[in-house]
Amino acid sequence: MKRKRLFNDNWEFTLLDNGSTLADTKNAVYRPVPIPHDWLIYDVGDLYRSGDGWYRKYFTADDIFSRSYVFYFDGIYMDST
């Protein structure tokens, strides 16, 4: 049986310099953010700031080896991986 549920709670965000990699996030300071989130309007004094936004969320998957999970992300802007 397919079951859908929202995955919007407990996300964290950090903004790093352009060209950052996953390795750069290891020591980054993350802060909790509500989803949906738009990091460009977080600091209205600097609406044209450039950078790479990184989001993370920790979760536990029930019985991960006998099920498959599919995540659908709505409204992701551009260049998402």
mmCIF file of the N, C-alpha and C atoms, coordinates in Angstrom:
data_MODEL
# 
_entry.id   MODEL 
# 
loop_
_atom_site.group_PDB 
_atom_site.id 
_atom_site.type_symbol 
_atom_site.label_atom_id 
_atom_site.label_alt_id 
_atom_site.label_comp_id 
_atom_site.label_asym_id 
_atom_site.label_entity_id 
_atom_site.label_seq_id 
_atom_site.pdbx_PDB_ins_code 
_atom_site.Cartn_x 
_atom_site.Cartn_y 
_atom_site.Cartn_z 
_atom_site.occupancy 
_atom_site.B_iso_or_equiv 
_atom_site.pdbx_formal_charge 
_atom_site.auth_seq_id 
_atom_site.auth_comp_id 
_atom_site.auth_asym_id 
_atom_site.auth_atom_id 
_atom_site.pdbx_PDB_model_num 
ATOM 1   N N  . MET A 1 1  ? 0.842  -1.171 0.000   1.00 0.00 ? 1  MET A N  1 
ATOM 2   C CA . MET A 1 1  ? 0.000  0.000  0.000   1.00 0.00 ? 1  MET A CA 1 
ATOM 3   C C  . MET A 1 1  ? 0.894  1.243  0.000   1.00 0.00 ? 1  MET A C  1 
ATOM 4   N N  . LYS A 1 2  ? 0.630  2.132  -0.930  1.00 0.00 ? 2  LYS A N  1 
ATOM 5   C CA . LYS A 1 2  ? 1.383  3.384  -0.978  1.00 0.00 ? 2  LYS A CA 1 
ATOM 6   C C  . LYS A 1 2  ? 0.778  4.365  0.004   1.00 0.00 ? 2  LYS A C  1 
ATOM 7   N N  . ARG A 1 3  ? 1.636  4.976  0.773   1.00 0.00 ? 3  ARG A N  1 
ATOM 8   C CA . ARG A 1 3  ? 1.172  5.928  1.770   1.00 0.00 ? 3  ARG A CA 1 
ATOM 9   C C  . ARG A 1 3  ? 1.940  7.224  1.572   1.00 0.00 ? 3  ARG A C  1 
ATOM 10  N N  . LYS A 1 4  ? 1.218  8.317  1.501   1.00 0.00 ? 4  LYS A N  1 
ATOM 11  C CA . LYS A 1 4  ? 1.854  9.624  1.344   1.00 0.00 ? 4  LYS A CA 1 
ATOM 12  C C  . LYS A 1 4  ? 1.786  10.365 2.664   1.00 0.00 ? 4  LYS A C  1 
ATOM 13  N N  . ARG A 1 5  ? 2.853  11.112 2.953   1.00 0.00 ? 5  ARG A N  1 
ATOM 14  C CA . ARG A 1 5  ? 2.803  11.986 4.119   1.00 0.00 ? 5  ARG A CA 1 
ATOM 15  C C  . ARG A 1 5  ? 3.724  13.166 3.862   1.00 0.00 ? 5  ARG A C  1 
ATOM 16  N N  . LEU A 1 6  ? 3.381  14.264 4.480   1.00 0.00 ? 6  LEU A N  1 
ATOM 17  C CA . LEU A 1 6  ? 4.200  15.460 4.336   1.00 0.00 ? 6  LEU A CA 1 
ATOM 18  C C  . LEU A 1 6  ? 5.544  15.253 5.017   1.00 0.00 ? 6  LEU A C  1 
ATOM 19  N N  . PHE A 1 7  ? 6.553  15.864 4.456   1.00 0.00 ? 7  PHE A N  1 
ATOM 20  C CA . PHE A 1 7  ? 7.916  15.718 4.941   1.00 0.00 ? 7  PHE A CA 1 
ATOM 21  C C  . PHE A 1 7  ? 8.495  17.114 5.231   1.00 0.00 ? 7  PHE A C  1 
ATOM 22  N N  . ASN A 1 8  ? 7.626  18.040 5.653   1.00 0.00 ? 8  ASN A N  1 
ATOM 23  C CA . ASN A 1 8  ? 7.996  19.449 5.760   1.00 0.00 ? 8  ASN A CA 1 
ATOM 24  C C  . ASN A 1 8  ? 8.621  19.854 7.088   1.00 0.00 ? 8  ASN A C  1 
ATOM 25  N N  . ASP A 1 9  ? 8.566  19.043 8.094   1.00 0.00 ? 9  ASP A N  1 
ATOM 26  C CA . ASP A 1 9  ? 9.053  19.445 9.407   1.00 0.00 ? 9  ASP A CA 1 
ATOM 27  C C  . ASP A 1 9  ? 10.537 19.127 9.591   1.00 0.00 ? 9  ASP A C  1 
ATOM 28  N N  . ASN A 1 10 ? 11.167 19.906 10.459  1.00 0.00 ? 10 ASN A N  1 
ATOM 29  C CA . ASN A 1 10 ? 12.532 19.648 10.932  1.00 0.00 ? 10 ASN A CA 1 
ATOM 30  C C  . ASN A 1 10 ? 13.617 19.755 9.859   1.00 0.00 ? 10 ASN A C  1 
ATOM 31  N N  . TRP A 1 11 ? 13.463 20.672 8.937   1.00 0.00 ? 11 TRP A N  1 
ATOM 32  C CA . TRP A 1 11 ? 14.508 20.949 7.957   1.00 0.00 ? 11 TRP A CA 1 
ATOM 33  C C  . TRP A 1 11 ? 15.462 21.996 8.511   1.00 0.00 ? 11 TRP A C  1 
ATOM 34  N N  . GLU A 1 12 ? 16.710 21.923 8.052   1.00 0.00 ? 12 GLU A N  1 
ATOM 35  C CA . GLU A 1 12 ? 17.733 22.892 8.427   1.00 0.00 ? 12 GLU A CA 1 
ATOM 36  C C  . GLU A 1 12 ? 18.374 23.434 7.159   1.00 0.00 ? 12 GLU A C  1 
ATOM 37  N N  . PHE A 1 13 ? 18.956 24.634 7.269   1.00 0.00 ? 13 PHE A N  1 
ATOM 38  C CA . PHE A 1 13 ? 19.500 25.319 6.098   1.00 0.00 ? 13 PHE A CA 1 
ATOM 39  C C  . PHE A 1 13 ? 20.805 26.009 6.440   1.00 0.00 ? 13 PHE A C  1 
ATOM 40  N N  . THR A 1 14 ? 21.711 26.032 5.461   1.00 0.00 ? 14 THR A N  1 
ATOM 41  C CA . THR A 1 14 ? 22.912 26.859 5.555   1.00 0.00 ? 14 THR A CA 1 
ATOM 42  C C  . THR A 1 14 ? 23.194 27.441 4.180   1.00 0.00 ? 14 THR A C  1 
ATOM 43  N N  . LEU A 1 15 ? 23.785 28.609 4.149   1.00 0.00 ? 15 LEU A N  1 
ATOM 44  C CA . LEU A 1 15 ? 24.153 29.273 2.900   1.00 0.00 ? 15 LEU A CA 1 
ATOM 45  C C  . LEU A 1 15 ? 25.669 29.356 2.842   1.00 0.00 ? 15 LEU A C  1 
ATOM 46  N N  . LEU A 1 16 ? 26.240 28.774 1.798   1.00 0.00 ? 16 LEU A N  1 
ATOM 47  C CA . LEU A 1 16 ? 27.689 28.761 1.614   1.00 0.00 ? 16 LEU A CA 1 
ATOM 48  C C  . LEU A 1 16 ? 28.049 29.491 0.324   1.00 0.00 ? 16 LEU A C  1 
ATOM 49  N N  . ASP A 1 17 ? 29.322 29.707 0.120   1.00 0.00 ? 17 ASP A N  1 
ATOM 50  C CA . ASP A 1 17 ? 29.788 30.382 -1.090  1.00 0.00 ? 17 ASP A CA 1 
ATOM 51  C C  . ASP A 1 17 ? 29.484 29.558 -2.337  1.00 0.00 ? 17 ASP A C  1 
ATOM 52  N N  . ASN A 1 18 ? 29.367 30.238 -3.473  1.00 0.00 ? 18 ASN A N  1 
ATOM 53  C CA . ASN A 1 18 ? 29.168 29.549 -4.748  1.00 0.00 ? 18 ASN A CA 1 
ATOM 54  C C  . ASN A 1 18 ? 30.245 28.501 -4.953  1.00 0.00 ? 18 ASN A C  1 
ATOM 55  N N  . GLY A 1 19 ? 29.856 27.375 -5.509  1.00 0.00 ? 19 GLY A N  1 
ATOM 56  C CA . GLY A 1 19 ? 30.799 26.312 -5.800  1.00 0.00 ? 19 GLY A CA 1 
ATOM 57  C C  . GLY A 1 19 ? 31.087 25.404 -4.622  1.00 0.00 ? 19 GLY A C  1 
ATOM 58  N N  . SER A 1 20 ? 30.341 25.555 -3.544  1.00 0.00 ? 20 SER A N  1 
ATOM 59  C CA . SER A 1 20 ? 30.562 24.706 -2.373  1.00 0.00 ? 20 SER A CA 1 
ATOM 60  C C  . SER A 1 20 ? 30.212 23.257 -2.706  1.00 0.00 ? 20 SER A C  1 
ATOM 61  N N  . THR A 1 21 ? 30.793 22.350 -1.949  1.00 0.00 ? 21 THR A N  1 
ATOM 62  C CA . THR A 1 21 ? 30.553 20.922 -2.150  1.00 0.00 ? 21 THR A CA 1 
ATOM 63  C C  . THR A 1 21 ? 29.995 20.326 -0.872  1.00 0.00 ? 21 THR A C  1 
ATOM 64  N N  . LEU A 1 22 ? 29.576 19.086 -0.961  1.00 0.00 ? 22 LEU A N  1 
ATOM 65  C CA . LEU A 1 22 ? 29.051 18.401 0.212   1.00 0.00 ? 22 LEU A CA 1 
ATOM 66  C C  . LEU A 1 22 ? 30.091 18.382 1.333   1.00 0.00 ? 22 LEU A C  1 
ATOM 67  N N  . ALA A 1 23 ? 31.352 18.233 0.996   1.00 0.00 ? 23 ALA A N  1 
ATOM 68  C CA . ALA A 1 23 ? 32.415 18.242 2.011   1.00 0.00 ? 23 ALA A CA 1 
ATOM 69  C C  . ALA A 1 23 ? 32.460 19.577 2.762   1.00 0.00 ? 23 ALA A C  1 
ATOM 70  N N  . ASP A 1 24 ? 32.122 20.669 2.082   1.00 0.00 ? 24 ASP A N  1 
ATOM 71  C CA . ASP A 1 24 ? 32.124 21.990 2.725   1.00 0.00 ? 24 ASP A CA 1 
ATOM 72  C C  . ASP A 1 24 ? 31.036 22.121 3.780   1.00 0.00 ? 24 ASP A C  1 
ATOM 73  N N  . THR A 1 25 ? 30.017 21.298 3.717   1.00 0.00 ? 25 THR A N  1 
ATOM 74  C CA . THR A 1 25 ? 28.901 21.408 4.660   1.00 0.00 ? 25 THR A CA 1 
ATOM 75  C C  . THR A 1 25 ? 29.204 20.762 6.004   1.00 0.00 ? 25 THR A C  1 
ATOM 76  N N  . LYS A 1 26 ? 30.294 20.012 6.082   1.00 0.00 ? 26 LYS A N  1 
ATOM 77  C CA . LYS A 1 26 ? 30.603 19.262 7.305   1.00 0.00 ? 26 LYS A CA 1 
ATOM 78  C C  . LYS A 1 26 ? 30.696 20.166 8.529   1.00 0.00 ? 26 LYS A C  1 
ATOM 79  N N  . ASN A 1 27 ? 31.326 21.307 8.412   1.00 0.00 ? 27 ASN A N  1 
ATOM 80  C CA . ASN A 1 27 ? 31.493 22.217 9.542   1.00 0.00 ? 27 ASN A CA 1 
ATOM 81  C C  . ASN A 1 27 ? 30.578 23.437 9.458   1.00 0.00 ? 27 ASN A C  1 
ATOM 82  N N  . ALA A 1 28 ? 29.636 23.414 8.540   1.00 0.00 ? 28 ALA A N  1 
ATOM 83  C CA . ALA A 1 28 ? 28.728 24.549 8.371   1.00 0.00 ? 28 ALA A CA 1 
ATOM 84  C C  . ALA A 1 28 ? 27.750 24.637 9.536   1.00 0.00 ? 28 ALA A C  1 
ATOM 85  N N  . VAL A 1 29 ? 27.307 25.833 9.802   1.00 0.00 ? 29 VAL A N  1 
ATOM 86  C CA . VAL A 1 29 ? 26.294 26.060 10.837  1.00 0.00 ? 29 VAL A CA 1 
ATOM 87  C C  . VAL A 1 29 ? 24.928 26.091 10.155  1.00 0.00 ? 29 VAL A C  1 
ATOM 88  N N  . TYR A 1 30 ? 24.087 25.162 10.533  1.00 0.00 ? 30 TYR A N  1 
ATOM 89  C CA . TYR A 1 30 ? 22.727 25.084 9.998   1.00 0.00 ? 30 TYR A CA 1 
ATOM 90  C C  . TYR A 1 30 ? 21.763 25.696 10.999  1.00 0.00 ? 30 TYR A C  1 
ATOM 91  N N  . ARG A 1 31 ? 20.674 26.219 10.480  1.00 0.00 ? 31 ARG A N  1 
ATOM 92  C CA . ARG A 1 31 ? 19.617 26.747 11.345  1.00 0.00 ? 31 ARG A CA 1 
ATOM 93  C C  . ARG A 1 31 ? 18.286 26.153 10.891  1.00 0.00 ? 31 ARG A C  1 
ATOM 94  N N  . PRO A 1 32 ? 17.372 25.949 11.832  1.00 0.00 ? 32 PRO A N  1 
ATOM 95  C CA . PRO A 1 32 ? 16.054 25.413 11.467  1.00 0.00 ? 32 PRO A CA 1 
ATOM 96  C C  . PRO A 1 32 ? 15.298 26.389 10.563  1.00 0.00 ? 32 PRO A C  1 
ATOM 97  N N  . VAL A 1 33 ? 14.599 25.859 9.585   1.00 0.00 ? 33 VAL A N  1 
ATOM 98  C CA . VAL A 1 33 ? 13.785 26.692 8.694   1.00 0.00 ? 33 VAL A CA 1 
ATOM 99  C C  . VAL A 1 33 ? 12.445 26.014 8.454   1.00 0.00 ? 33 VAL A C  1 
ATOM 100 N N  . PRO A 1 34 ? 11.407 26.811 8.254   1.00 0.00 ? 34 PRO A N  1 
ATOM 101 C CA . PRO A 1 34 ? 10.118 26.235 7.863   1.00 0.00 ? 34 PRO A CA 1 
ATOM 102 C C  . PRO A 1 34 ? 10.139 25.932 6.368   1.00 0.00 ? 34 PRO A C  1 
ATOM 103 N N  . ILE A 1 35 ? 9.409  24.941 5.978   1.00 0.00 ? 35 ILE A N  1 
ATOM 104 C CA . ILE A 1 35 ? 9.268  24.596 4.563   1.00 0.00 ? 35 ILE A CA 1 
ATOM 105 C C  . ILE A 1 35 ? 7.828  24.903 4.180   1.00 0.00 ? 35 ILE A C  1 
ATOM 106 N N  . PRO A 1 36 ? 7.565  25.609 3.087   1.00 0.00 ? 36 PRO A N  1 
ATOM 107 C CA . PRO A 1 36 ? 8.524  26.080 2.101   1.00 0.00 ? 36 PRO A CA 1 
ATOM 108 C C  . PRO A 1 36 ? 9.408  27.211 2.642   1.00 0.00 ? 36 PRO A C  1 
ATOM 109 N N  . HIS A 1 37 ? 10.592 27.324 2.056   1.00 0.00 ? 37 HIS A N  1 
ATOM 110 C CA . HIS A 1 37 ? 11.583 28.293 2.505   1.00 0.00 ? 37 HIS A CA 1 
ATOM 111 C C  . HIS A 1 37 ? 12.223 28.947 1.289   1.00 0.00 ? 37 HIS A C  1 
ATOM 112 N N  . ASP A 1 38 ? 12.459 30.229 1.363   1.00 0.00 ? 38 ASP A N  1 
ATOM 113 C CA . ASP A 1 38 ? 13.125 30.970 0.283   1.00 0.00 ? 38 ASP A CA 1 
ATOM 114 C C  . ASP A 1 38 ? 14.282 31.740 0.893   1.00 0.00 ? 38 ASP A C  1 
ATOM 115 N N  . TRP A 1 39 ? 15.491 31.245 0.727   1.00 0.00 ? 39 TRP A N  1 
ATOM 116 C CA . TRP A 1 39 ? 16.631 31.862 1.401   1.00 0.00 ? 39 TRP A CA 1 
ATOM 117 C C  . TRP A 1 39 ? 16.951 33.247 0.870   1.00 0.00 ? 39 TRP A C  1 
ATOM 118 N N  . LEU A 1 40 ? 16.524 33.577 -0.338  1.00 0.00 ? 40 LEU A N  1 
ATOM 119 C CA . LEU A 1 40 ? 16.815 34.910 -0.861  1.00 0.00 ? 40 LEU A CA 1 
ATOM 120 C C  . LEU A 1 40 ? 16.034 36.004 -0.141  1.00 0.00 ? 40 LEU A C  1 
ATOM 121 N N  . ILE A 1 41 ? 14.874 35.683 0.404   1.00 0.00 ? 41 ILE A N  1 
ATOM 122 C CA . ILE A 1 41 ? 14.111 36.723 1.092   1.00 0.00 ? 41 ILE A CA 1 
ATOM 123 C C  . ILE A 1 41 ? 14.292 36.665 2.604   1.00 0.00 ? 41 ILE A C  1 
ATOM 124 N N  . TYR A 1 42 ? 15.163 35.766 3.078   1.00 0.00 ? 42 TYR A N  1 
ATOM 125 C CA . TYR A 1 42 ? 15.410 35.682 4.518   1.00 0.00 ? 42 TYR A CA 1 
ATOM 126 C C  . TYR A 1 42 ? 16.076 36.955 5.028   1.00 0.00 ? 42 TYR A C  1 
ATOM 127 N N  . ASP A 1 43 ? 17.025 37.489 4.262   1.00 0.00 ? 43 ASP A N  1 
ATOM 128 C CA . ASP A 1 43 ? 17.722 38.724 4.621   1.00 0.00 ? 43 ASP A CA 1 
ATOM 129 C C  . ASP A 1 43 ? 17.296 39.801 3.637   1.00 0.00 ? 43 ASP A C  1 
ATOM 130 N N  . VAL A 1 44 ? 16.237 40.535 3.955   1.00 0.00 ? 44 VAL A N  1 
ATOM 131 C CA . VAL A 1 44 ? 15.689 41.516 3.021   1.00 0.00 ? 44 VAL A CA 1 
ATOM 132 C C  . VAL A 1 44 ? 16.650 42.671 2.764   1.00 0.00 ? 44 VAL A C  1 
ATOM 133 N N  . GLY A 1 45 ? 17.701 42.798 3.554   1.00 0.00 ? 45 GLY A N  1 
ATOM 134 C CA . GLY A 1 45 ? 18.710 43.822 3.313   1.00 0.00 ? 45 GLY A CA 1 
ATOM 135 C C  . GLY A 1 45 ? 19.700 43.421 2.238   1.00 0.00 ? 45 GLY A C  1 
ATOM 136 N N  . ASP A 1 46 ? 19.657 42.168 1.792   1.00 0.00 ? 46 ASP A N  1 
ATOM 137 C CA . ASP A 1 46 ? 20.605 41.674 0.798   1.00 0.00 ? 46 ASP A CA 1 
ATOM 138 C C  . ASP A 1 46 ? 19.894 40.699 -0.138  1.00 0.00 ? 46 ASP A C  1 
ATOM 139 N N  . LEU A 1 47 ? 18.913 41.218 -0.891  1.00 0.00 ? 47 LEU A N  1 
ATOM 140 C CA . LEU A 1 47 ? 18.081 40.356 -1.736  1.00 0.00 ? 47 LEU A CA 1 
ATOM 141 C C  . LEU A 1 47 ? 18.807 39.801 -2.955  1.00 0.00 ? 47 LEU A C  1 
ATOM 142 N N  . TYR A 1 48 ? 19.988 40.315 -3.258  1.00 0.00 ? 48 TYR A N  1 
ATOM 143 C CA . TYR A 1 48 ? 20.707 39.860 -4.446  1.00 0.00 ? 48 TYR A CA 1 
ATOM 144 C C  . TYR A 1 48 ? 21.946 39.051 -4.086  1.00 0.00 ? 48 TYR A C  1 
ATOM 145 N N  . ARG A 1 49 ? 21.998 38.542 -2.882  1.00 0.00 ? 49 ARG A N  1 
ATOM 146 C CA . ARG A 1 49 ? 23.136 37.738 -2.447  1.00 0.00 ? 49 ARG A CA 1 
ATOM 147 C C  . ARG A 1 49 ? 23.227 36.465 -3.285  1.00 0.00 ? 49 ARG A C  1 
ATOM 148 N N  . SER A 1 50 ? 24.433 36.051 -3.541  1.00 0.00 ? 50 SER A N  1 
ATOM 149 C CA . SER A 1 50 ? 24.671 34.847 -4.301  1.00 0.00 ? 50 SER A CA 1 
ATOM 150 C C  . SER A 1 50 ? 25.267 33.786 -3.384  1.00 0.00 ? 50 SER A C  1 
ATOM 151 N N  . GLY A 1 51 ? 25.064 32.541 -3.697  1.00 0.00 ? 51 GLY A N  1 
ATOM 152 C CA . GLY A 1 51 ? 25.628 31.466 -2.890  1.00 0.00 ? 51 GLY A CA 1 
ATOM 153 C C  . GLY A 1 51 ? 24.943 30.152 -3.196  1.00 0.00 ? 51 GLY A C  1 
ATOM 154 N N  . ASP A 1 52 ? 25.372 29.126 -2.490  1.00 0.00 ? 52 ASP A N  1 
ATOM 155 C CA . ASP A 1 52 ? 24.770 27.803 -2.603  1.00 0.00 ? 52 ASP A CA 1 
ATOM 156 C C  . ASP A 1 52 ? 24.014 27.508 -1.322  1.00 0.00 ? 52 ASP A C  1 
ATOM 157 N N  . GLY A 1 53 ? 22.723 27.287 -1.444  1.00 0.00 ? 53 GLY A N  1 
ATOM 158 C CA . GLY A 1 53 ? 21.903 26.944 -0.286  1.00 0.00 ? 53 GLY A CA 1 
ATOM 159 C C  . GLY A 1 53 ? 21.876 25.438 -0.096  1.00 0.00 ? 53 GLY A C  1 
ATOM 160 N N  . TRP A 1 54 ? 22.109 25.004 1.133   1.00 0.00 ? 54 TRP A N  1 
ATOM 161 C CA . TRP A 1 54 ? 22.106 23.580 1.468   1.00 0.00 ? 54 TRP A CA 1 
ATOM 162 C C  . TRP A 1 54 ? 21.039 23.314 2.524   1.00 0.00 ? 54 TRP A C  1 
ATOM 163 N N  . TYR A 1 55 ? 20.226 22.321 2.262   1.00 0.00 ? 55 TYR A N  1 
ATOM 164 C CA . TYR A 1 55 ? 19.193 21.899 3.201   1.00 0.00 ? 55 TYR A CA 1 
ATOM 165 C C  . TYR A 1 55 ? 19.533 20.495 3.695   1.00 0.00 ? 55 TYR A C  1 
ATOM 166 N N  . ARG A 1 56 ? 19.142 20.201 4.919   1.00 0.00 ? 56 ARG A N  1 
ATOM 167 C CA . ARG A 1 56 ? 19.300 18.840 5.424   1.00 0.00 ? 56 ARG A CA 1 
ATOM 168 C C  . ARG A 1 56 ? 18.153 18.513 6.367   1.00 0.00 ? 56 ARG A C  1 
ATOM 169 N N  . LYS A 1 57 ? 17.931 17.219 6.487   1.00 0.00 ? 57 LYS A N  1 
ATOM 170 C CA . LYS A 1 57 ? 16.903 16.707 7.392   1.00 0.00 ? 57 LYS A CA 1 
ATOM 171 C C  . LYS A 1 57 ? 17.320 15.305 7.799   1.00 0.00 ? 57 LYS A C  1 
ATOM 172 N N  . TYR A 1 58 ? 17.228 15.024 9.067   1.00 0.00 ? 58 TYR A N  1 
ATOM 173 C CA . TYR A 1 58 ? 17.507 13.681 9.567   1.00 0.00 ? 58 TYR A CA 1 
ATOM 174 C C  . TYR A 1 58 ? 16.183 12.965 9.789   1.00 0.00 ? 58 TYR A C  1 
ATOM 175 N N  . PHE A 1 59 ? 16.134 11.698 9.386   1.00 0.00 ? 59 PHE A N  1 
ATOM 176 C CA . PHE A 1 59 ? 14.924 10.911 9.591   1.00 0.00 ? 59 PHE A CA 1 
ATOM 177 C C  . PHE A 1 59 ? 15.308 9.441  9.656   1.00 0.00 ? 59 PHE A C  1 
ATOM 178 N N  . THR A 1 60 ? 14.422 8.648  10.181  1.00 0.00 ? 60 THR A N  1 
ATOM 179 C CA . THR A 1 60 ? 14.606 7.205  10.251  1.00 0.00 ? 60 THR A CA 1 
ATOM 180 C C  . THR A 1 60 ? 13.577 6.561  9.335   1.00 0.00 ? 60 THR A C  1 
ATOM 181 N N  . ALA A 1 61 ? 14.059 5.702  8.469   1.00 0.00 ? 61 ALA A N  1 
ATOM 182 C CA . ALA A 1 61 ? 13.162 4.979  7.568   1.00 0.00 ? 61 ALA A CA 1 
ATOM 183 C C  . ALA A 1 61 ? 12.817 3.642  8.211   1.00 0.00 ? 61 ALA A C  1 
ATOM 184 N N  . ASP A 1 62 ? 11.539 3.354  8.321   1.00 0.00 ? 62 ASP A N  1 
ATOM 185 C CA . ASP A 1 62 ? 11.097 2.084  8.894   1.00 0.00 ? 62 ASP A CA 1 
ATOM 186 C C  . ASP A 1 62 ? 11.413 0.940  7.940   1.00 0.00 ? 62 ASP A C  1 
ATOM 187 N N  . ASP A 1 63 ? 12.031 -0.081 8.453   1.00 0.00 ? 63 ASP A N  1 
ATOM 188 C CA . ASP A 1 63 ? 12.265 -1.302 7.692   1.00 0.00 ? 63 ASP A CA 1 
ATOM 189 C C  . ASP A 1 63 ? 12.836 -0.999 6.306   1.00 0.00 ? 63 ASP A C  1 
ATOM 190 N N  . ILE A 1 64 ? 13.943 -0.294 6.273   1.00 0.00 ? 64 ILE A N  1 
ATOM 191 C CA . ILE A 1 64 ? 14.498 0.239  5.025   1.00 0.00 ? 64 ILE A CA 1 
ATOM 192 C C  . ILE A 1 64 ? 14.852 -0.834 3.998   1.00 0.00 ? 64 ILE A C  1 
ATOM 193 N N  . PHE A 1 65 ? 15.135 -2.052 4.424   1.00 0.00 ? 65 PHE A N  1 
ATOM 194 C CA . PHE A 1 65 ? 15.571 -3.066 3.480   1.00 0.00 ? 65 PHE A CA 1 
ATOM 195 C C  . PHE A 1 65 ? 14.431 -3.803 2.790   1.00 0.00 ? 65 PHE A C  1 
ATOM 196 N N  . SER A 1 66 ? 13.231 -3.689 3.274   1.00 0.00 ? 66 SER A N  1 
ATOM 197 C CA . SER A 1 66 ? 12.128 -4.397 2.626   1.00 0.00 ? 66 SER A CA 1 
ATOM 198 C C  . SER A 1 66 ? 11.133 -3.437 1.962   1.00 0.00 ? 66 SER A C  1 
ATOM 199 N N  . ARG A 1 67 ? 11.445 -2.164 1.969   1.00 0.00 ? 67 ARG A N  1 
ATOM 200 C CA . ARG A 1 67 ? 10.567 -1.186 1.345   1.00 0.00 ? 67 ARG A CA 1 
ATOM 201 C C  . ARG A 1 67 ? 11.379 -0.264 0.455   1.00 0.00 ? 67 ARG A C  1 
ATOM 202 N N  . SER A 1 68 ? 10.693 0.369  -0.457  1.00 0.00 ? 68 SER A N  1 
ATOM 203 C CA . SER A 1 68 ? 11.334 1.432  -1.224  1.00 0.00 ? 68 SER A CA 1 
ATOM 204 C C  . SER A 1 68 ? 10.605 2.734  -0.911  1.00 0.00 ? 68 SER A C  1 
ATOM 205 N N  . TYR A 1 69 ? 11.342 3.805  -0.931  1.00 0.00 ? 69 TYR A N  1 
ATOM 206 C CA . TYR A 1 69 ? 10.797 5.115  -0.612  1.00 0.00 ? 69 TYR A CA 1 
ATOM 207 C C  . TYR A 1 69 ? 11.029 6.047  -1.787  1.00 0.00 ? 69 TYR A C  1 
ATOM 208 N N  . VAL A 1 70 ? 10.039 6.856  -2.090  1.00 0.00 ? 70 VAL A N  1 
ATOM 209 C CA . VAL A 1 70 ? 10.135 7.840  -3.153  1.00 0.00 ? 70 VAL A CA 1 
ATOM 210 C C  . VAL A 1 70 ? 9.822  9.198  -2.540  1.00 0.00 ? 70 VAL A C  1 
ATOM 211 N N  . PHE A 1 71 ? 10.673 10.155 -2.816  1.00 0.00 ? 71 PHE A N  1 
ATOM 212 C CA . PHE A 1 71 ? 10.480 11.515 -2.306  1.00 0.00 ? 71 PHE A CA 1 
ATOM 213 C C  . PHE A 1 71 ? 10.159 12.432 -3.474  1.00 0.00 ? 71 PHE A C  1 
ATOM 214 N N  . TYR A 1 72 ? 9.070  13.171 -3.333  1.00 0.00 ? 72 TYR A N  1 
ATOM 215 C CA . TYR A 1 72 ? 8.667  14.155 -4.331  1.00 0.00 ? 72 TYR A CA 1 
ATOM 216 C C  . TYR A 1 72 ? 8.859  15.534 -3.722  1.00 0.00 ? 72 TYR A C  1 
ATOM 217 N N  . PHE A 1 73 ? 9.614  16.368 -4.404  1.00 0.00 ? 73 PHE A N  1 
ATOM 218 C CA . PHE A 1 73 ? 9.845  17.728 -3.928  1.00 0.00 ? 73 PHE A CA 1 
ATOM 219 C C  . PHE A 1 73 ? 9.137  18.689 -4.871  1.00 0.00 ? 73 PHE A C  1 
ATOM 220 N N  . ASP A 1 74 ? 8.186  19.425 -4.351  1.00 0.00 ? 74 ASP A N  1 
ATOM 221 C CA . ASP A 1 74 ? 7.467  20.419 -5.137  1.00 0.00 ? 74 ASP A CA 1 
ATOM 222 C C  . ASP A 1 74 ? 8.123  21.779 -4.945  1.00 0.00 ? 74 ASP A C  1 
ATOM 223 N N  . GLY A 1 75 ? 8.203  22.522 -6.001  1.00 0.00 ? 75 GLY A N  1 
ATOM 224 C CA . GLY A 1 75 ? 8.628  23.913 -5.893  1.00 0.00 ? 75 GLY A CA 1 
ATOM 225 C C  . GLY A 1 75 ? 10.114 24.125 -5.705  1.00 0.00 ? 75 GLY A C  1 
ATOM 226 N N  . ILE A 1 76 ? 10.948 23.157 -6.019  1.00 0.00 ? 76 ILE A N  1 
ATOM 227 C CA . ILE A 1 76 ? 12.392 23.395 -5.966  1.00 0.00 ? 76 ILE A CA 1 
ATOM 228 C C  . ILE A 1 76 ? 12.735 24.344 -7.099  1.00 0.00 ? 76 ILE A C  1 
ATOM 229 N N  . TYR A 1 77 ? 13.553 25.332 -6.806  1.00 0.00 ? 77 TYR A N  1 
ATOM 230 C CA . TYR A 1 77 ? 13.849 26.351 -7.816  1.00 0.00 ? 77 TYR A CA 1 
ATOM 231 C C  . TYR A 1 77 ? 14.758 25.784 -8.895  1.00 0.00 ? 77 TYR A C  1 
ATOM 232 N N  . MET A 1 78 ? 16.018 26.119 -8.939  1.00 0.00 ? 78 MET A N  1 
ATOM 233 C CA . MET A 1 78 ? 16.852 25.701 -10.058 1.00 0.00 ? 78 MET A CA 1 
ATOM 234 C C  . MET A 1 78 ? 18.123 25.014 -9.578  1.00 0.00 ? 78 MET A C  1 
ATOM 235 N N  . ASP A 1 79 ? 18.723 24.263 -10.459 1.00 0.00 ? 79 ASP A N  1 
ATOM 236 C CA . ASP A 1 79 ? 20.009 23.611 -10.217 1.00 0.00 ? 79 ASP A CA 1 
ATOM 237 C C  . ASP A 1 79 ? 19.990 22.779 -8.929  1.00 0.00 ? 79 ASP A C  1 
ATOM 238 N N  . SER A 1 80 ? 18.995 21.975 -8.772  1.00 0.00 ? 80 SER A N  1 
ATOM 239 C CA . SER A 1 80 ? 18.867 21.140 -7.570  1.00 0.00 ? 80 SER A CA 1 
ATOM 240 C C  . SER A 1 80 ? 19.452 19.762 -7.818  1.00 0.00 ? 80 SER A C  1 
ATOM 241 N N  . THR A 1 81 ? 20.142 19.265 -6.822  1.00 0.00 ? 81 THR A N  1 
ATOM 242 C CA . THR A 1 81 ? 20.640 17.887 -6.903  1.00 0.00 ? 81 THR A CA 1 
ATOM 243 C C  . THR A 1 81 ? 20.403 17.217 -5.580  1.00 0.00 ? 81 THR A C  1 
# 
